[in-house]
Amino acid sequence: MNKPSHWAAKGEWSLVWGMRVLLRVYLLFGRTVLQWFLYPVVSYYWLANKSGREASQAYLRRIAKLSPVSNISGNLWDSYRHFISFANAITDKLAAWSGALSLADVEYRGREVLLAQIMTGKGAILLGSHLGNLEVCRMIADLDGASRINVLVHTKHAEKFNKLLRKTNENSGLNLIQVTEISAATAMLLSDKIDNGELIIITADRTPVSQNSRISRAEFLGAEALFPQGPFILASLLKCPVYTLFCLKQQGKQVIYFEHFSDGLTFPRKTREQAMQQTIQRYAKRLEHYCLTEPLQWFNFFDFWRQDE
């Protein structure tokens, strides 16, 4: 029996060329036409991607067990709705990239705490996830005094995505930085950005691409799952405030939730592993809270609870 591959080995469905085509359709014909185009594509993807379909059902069954009021059971129909939600998120992603989203389309929760931090002149780390639509985070650039947003990504196509962003919006305040592991040079670059008052967004809900990277186990939706230590180690190295960031589609609007997570993470040598695990468990609990709030908006279509990564 073949061992399932790491999530990064599965490849991204939204490759640069594909996103370029979808963006062109969106710009020429608008959202309605794009959605008619996307639905059959995503429907085929749902039918053909057995492992993704099964992972979706397994996740939704966990939701059903913890939240009976969610009206989710984890059957095939729920899984299909999950994939259609992904299609809608792609449309919202393209709207954000093209500048079609306005401030009227976005609401903030906890915005004041981040604004106060920005006003100090020192930047912060925002811990994101694959829940909701992180691309809408470019709207944070409209916060008073926010100079630049840097998103750390695993994809090798970061520079191509940056060019695509510049093509659609020359004034985009979003910069994608490709990282597979945090080197000394990367840490220095990011430290400069924090000192310049910039924001750094990093997802903290997928294990690292590098096989030698560190991971911790945390309770998540009723069972232990693997989470990366890297984002939390990075935050401790940069000695800056940390916030969580979740962007959910609710009642037709993108609602961006900011929560203060820490004034600065520290992991004493003697209690390092214990402190790290407790910190990651706190993040996992906040992620769980928002997954239960909008379960169909968590887009990890692989077995998240595998223990052999």
C-alpha positions as CSV (number, residue, x, y, z in Angstrom):
1,M,0.0,0.0,0.0
2,N,1.4,3.4,-1.0
3,K,2.1,5.8,1.8
4,P,0.1,9.0,1.4
5,S,2.2,12.0,0.4
6,H,2.7,15.1,2.4
7,W,0.2,17.9,1.6
8,A,2.9,19.9,-0.2
9,A,3.6,17.0,-2.6
10,K,0.0,17.0,-3.9
11,G,0.5,20.3,-5.7
12,E,-1.7,23.4,-5.6
13,W,-4.8,23.3,-7.8
14,S,-4.6,27.1,-8.1
15,L,-1.3,27.2,-10.0
16,V,-0.2,30.5,-11.5
17,W,-1.3,29.7,-15.0
18,G,-4.7,28.6,-13.8
19,M,-5.2,31.6,-11.6
20,R,-4.2,33.8,-14.6
21,V,-6.9,32.3,-16.8
22,L,-9.6,32.5,-14.0
23,L,-8.6,36.1,-13.4
24,R,-9.0,37.0,-17.1
25,V,-12.5,35.4,-17.1
26,Y,-13.4,37.3,-14.0
27,L,-12.2,40.7,-15.4
28,L,-13.9,40.2,-18.7
29,F,-17.2,38.6,-17.8
30,G,-17.7,39.2,-14.0
31,R,-18.5,37.0,-11.1
32,T,-21.6,35.3,-12.4
33,V,-20.0,34.0,-15.5
34,L,-16.9,32.9,-13.6
35,Q,-19.0,30.9,-11.1
36,W,-20.8,29.1,-14.0
37,F,-17.4,28.3,-15.3
38,L,-16.0,27.2,-11.9
39,Y,-18.8,25.0,-10.7
40,P,-18.4,22.2,-13.3
41,V,-14.6,22.4,-12.8
42,V,-14.9,22.0,-9.1
43,S,-17.6,19.3,-9.5
44,Y,-15.2,17.3,-11.7
45,Y,-12.4,17.9,-9.1
46,W,-14.7,16.6,-6.4
47,L,-15.6,13.5,-8.3
48,A,-12.0,12.7,-9.4
49,N,-10.2,13.5,-6.2
50,K,-11.2,10.6,-4.0
51,S,-8.7,11.3,-1.3
52,G,-9.8,14.9,-1.1
53,R,-13.4,13.9,-0.9
54,E,-12.8,11.4,1.8
55,A,-10.7,13.9,3.8
56,S,-13.5,16.5,3.5
57,Q,-16.0,14.0,4.8
58,A,-13.8,12.9,7.7
59,Y,-13.3,16.6,8.7
60,L,-17.0,17.3,8.4
61,R,-17.9,14.3,10.5
62,R,-15.8,15.7,13.3
63,I,-17.7,19.0,13.0
64,A,-21.0,17.1,13.2
65,K,-19.9,15.4,16.4
66,L,-18.9,18.6,18.1
67,S,-21.6,20.8,16.8
68,P,-24.9,19.1,16.2
69,V,-26.6,22.5,15.5
70,S,-24.4,23.0,12.4
71,N,-26.7,20.8,10.3
72,I,-23.7,19.0,9.0
73,S,-23.4,15.2,9.0
74,G,-20.4,14.6,6.8
75,N,-22.2,12.8,4.0
76,L,-21.4,13.2,0.3
77,W,-23.7,16.2,-0.1
78,D,-21.9,18.0,2.7
79,S,-18.6,17.3,1.1
80,Y,-19.8,18.6,-2.3
81,R,-21.0,21.8,-0.6
82,H,-17.6,22.0,1.0
83,F,-15.9,22.0,-2.5
84,I,-18.5,24.5,-3.8
85,S,-17.6,26.7,-0.9
86,F,-14.0,26.4,-2.2
87,A,-15.1,27.5,-5.6
88,N,-16.8,30.6,-4.2
89,A,-13.6,31.3,-2.2
90,I,-11.6,31.3,-5.4
91,T,-14.0,33.9,-6.9
92,D,-13.6,36.0,-3.7
93,K,-9.8,35.6,-4.1
94,L,-9.9,36.9,-7.6
95,A,-12.1,39.8,-6.5
96,A,-9.6,40.7,-3.8
97,W,-6.6,40.5,-6.3
98,S,-8.4,42.6,-8.9
99,G,-9.3,45.4,-6.5
100,A,-13.0,44.7,-7.0
101,L,-13.6,44.4,-3.3
102,S,-14.4,47.7,-1.6
103,L,-14.3,48.7,2.1
104,A,-18.1,48.3,2.1
105,D,-17.6,44.5,1.4
106,V,-15.4,44.1,4.5
107,E,-16.1,44.2,8.2
108,Y,-13.6,44.1,11.0
109,R,-13.7,42.5,14.5
110,G,-10.9,43.5,16.9
111,R,-9.5,46.1,14.4
112,E,-8.7,48.6,17.1
113,V,-6.1,46.4,18.8
114,L,-4.1,46.0,15.6
115,L,-4.4,49.7,14.8
116,A,-3.0,50.6,18.1
117,Q,0.0,48.3,17.5
118,I,0.6,49.8,14.0
119,M,0.6,53.3,15.5
120,T,3.6,52.4,17.7
121,G,5.7,52.1,14.6
122,K,6.6,48.4,15.2
123,G,5.1,45.7,13.1
124,A,3.5,42.4,14.2
125,I,3.1,38.8,13.2
126,L,-0.4,37.6,12.2
127,L,-1.0,33.9,12.5
128,G,-3.4,32.9,9.7
129,S,-4.8,29.6,8.5
130,H,-6.4,27.9,5.5
131,L,-9.8,28.8,7.0
132,G,-11.7,31.4,5.0
133,N,-10.0,33.6,2.5
134,L,-6.6,34.9,3.5
135,E,-6.2,36.8,0.2
136,V,-8.7,39.3,1.5
137,C,-6.0,40.3,4.0
138,R,-4.8,42.8,1.3
139,M,-7.8,44.9,2.5
140,I,-5.8,45.4,5.7
141,A,-3.6,47.7,3.7
142,D,-6.4,50.3,4.1
143,L,-5.8,50.4,7.8
144,D,-4.5,53.8,8.7
145,G,-0.7,53.7,8.8
146,A,-0.3,50.2,7.5
147,S,2.7,50.4,5.1
148,R,3.0,46.9,3.8
149,I,1.7,43.3,4.3
150,N,4.1,40.4,3.8
151,V,2.6,36.9,3.4
152,L,5.0,33.9,3.9
153,V,4.0,31.1,1.5
154,H,5.4,27.7,0.6
155,T,4.7,27.9,-3.1
156,K,7.6,28.2,-5.4
157,H,5.6,30.6,-7.6
158,A,5.6,33.5,-5.1
159,E,7.4,35.9,-7.4
160,K,5.0,35.0,-10.3
161,F,2.1,35.6,-8.0
162,N,3.6,39.0,-7.1
163,K,3.8,39.9,-10.7
164,L,0.2,38.9,-11.3
165,L,-0.8,41.0,-8.3
166,R,1.1,44.0,-9.7
167,K,-0.6,43.6,-13.1
168,T,-4.0,43.7,-11.6
169,N,-3.3,46.4,-9.0
170,E,-0.1,48.5,-9.2
171,N,-0.7,49.9,-5.7
172,S,-1.1,46.5,-4.1
173,G,0.3,46.6,-0.6
174,L,0.7,42.8,-0.5
175,N,4.0,41.1,-0.9
176,L,4.4,37.3,-1.1
177,I,7.6,35.8,0.2
178,Q,8.5,32.2,-0.6
179,V,9.9,30.2,2.3
180,T,10.4,26.5,2.8
181,E,12.3,27.0,6.1
182,I,13.4,30.0,8.1
183,S,17.1,30.7,7.5
184,A,19.2,33.3,9.3
185,A,18.9,35.5,6.1
186,T,15.2,35.1,6.1
187,A,15.0,36.0,9.8
188,M,17.1,39.2,9.3
189,L,14.9,40.2,6.3
190,L,11.7,39.8,8.4
191,S,13.2,41.5,11.4
192,D,13.9,44.6,9.2
193,K,10.2,44.5,8.1
194,I,9.0,44.3,11.6
195,D,11.2,47.3,12.6
196,N,9.8,49.2,9.6
197,G,6.3,48.7,11.0
198,E,5.2,46.1,8.4
199,L,2.9,43.2,9.1
200,I,3.9,39.6,8.5
201,I,1.2,36.9,7.9
202,I,2.1,33.3,8.2
203,T,-0.3,30.3,8.2
204,A,0.1,28.1,11.2
205,D,-2.2,25.1,10.4
206,R,0.0,23.0,8.0
207,T,3.1,21.0,8.8
208,P,6.3,22.2,7.2
209,V,7.5,21.3,3.7
210,S,11.0,20.5,5.0
211,Q,11.2,16.9,6.5
212,N,13.6,18.2,9.2
213,S,11.3,20.9,10.5
214,R,9.8,20.7,13.9
215,I,6.2,19.9,14.7
216,S,4.0,19.6,17.8
217,R,0.8,17.6,18.5
218,A,-2.3,19.5,19.6
219,E,-5.9,18.6,20.3
220,F,-8.0,19.8,17.4
221,L,-11.6,18.9,16.7
222,G,-11.6,15.9,19.1
223,A,-8.2,14.3,18.2
224,E,-4.5,15.0,18.1
225,A,-3.2,16.7,14.9
226,L,0.2,17.9,13.9
227,F,0.9,21.6,13.8
228,P,4.1,23.4,12.8
229,Q,6.4,25.0,15.4
230,G,8.0,27.3,12.8
231,P,5.6,30.2,12.9
232,F,5.8,30.3,16.7
233,I,9.6,30.0,16.7
234,L,9.8,32.8,14.1
235,A,7.6,35.0,16.3
236,S,9.9,34.4,19.3
237,L,12.9,35.3,17.2
238,L,11.4,38.5,15.9
239,K,10.4,39.6,19.5
240,C,7.2,41.3,18.3
241,P,3.5,41.2,19.2
242,V,1.5,38.3,17.8
243,Y,-2.1,38.3,16.6
244,T,-4.4,35.7,15.1
245,L,-6.1,36.5,11.8
246,F,-9.2,34.8,10.4
247,C,-11.2,36.0,7.4
248,L,-14.7,34.5,7.0
249,K,-17.5,35.0,4.5
250,Q,-20.6,35.8,6.5
251,Q,-23.9,37.2,5.3
252,G,-22.3,38.3,2.0
253,K,-19.4,40.1,3.6
254,Q,-15.8,39.3,4.3
255,V,-15.4,39.6,8.1
256,I,-11.8,39.9,9.3
257,Y,-11.2,38.8,12.9
258,F,-8.1,40.0,14.7
259,E,-7.3,38.7,18.2
260,H,-4.3,39.6,20.4
261,F,-2.4,36.4,21.0
262,S,0.8,37.5,22.7
263,D,2.9,40.6,23.4
264,G,5.9,38.5,22.5
265,L,6.5,34.7,22.5
266,T,9.3,33.3,24.6
267,F,10.3,29.7,25.0
268,P,12.7,29.2,28.0
269,R,15.3,26.5,27.3
270,K,14.4,24.3,30.3
271,T,10.7,24.3,29.5
272,R,10.9,24.8,25.7
273,E,8.9,21.9,24.5
274,Q,6.2,22.3,27.1
275,A,5.8,26.0,26.5
276,M,5.8,25.5,22.7
277,Q,3.1,22.8,23.0
278,Q,0.9,25.0,25.2
279,T,1.2,27.9,22.8
280,I,0.3,25.8,19.8
281,Q,-2.6,24.3,21.7
282,R,-3.9,27.8,22.3
283,Y,-3.7,28.5,18.6
284,A,-5.4,25.2,17.7
285,K,-8.3,26.1,20.1
286,R,-8.9,29.4,18.3
287,L,-8.7,27.7,14.9
288,E,-11.2,25.1,16.2
289,H,-13.6,27.9,17.4
290,Y,-13.7,29.5,14.0
291,C,-13.9,26.2,12.1
292,L,-17.0,25.4,14.2
293,T,-18.3,28.9,13.3
294,E,-17.9,28.4,9.5
295,P,-17.1,24.7,8.9
296,L,-17.4,24.8,5.1
297,Q,-14.7,27.4,4.8
298,W,-11.7,25.3,6.0
299,F,-9.9,24.3,2.9
300,N,-7.5,21.5,3.8
301,F,-8.5,18.6,1.5
302,F,-6.1,16.0,3.0
303,D,-6.0,13.9,6.1
304,F,-5.2,16.5,8.6
305,W,-5.0,14.0,11.5
306,R,-2.3,11.8,10.0
307,Q,0.4,11.1,12.6
308,D,3.2,9.9,10.2
309,E,4.1,13.2,8.5
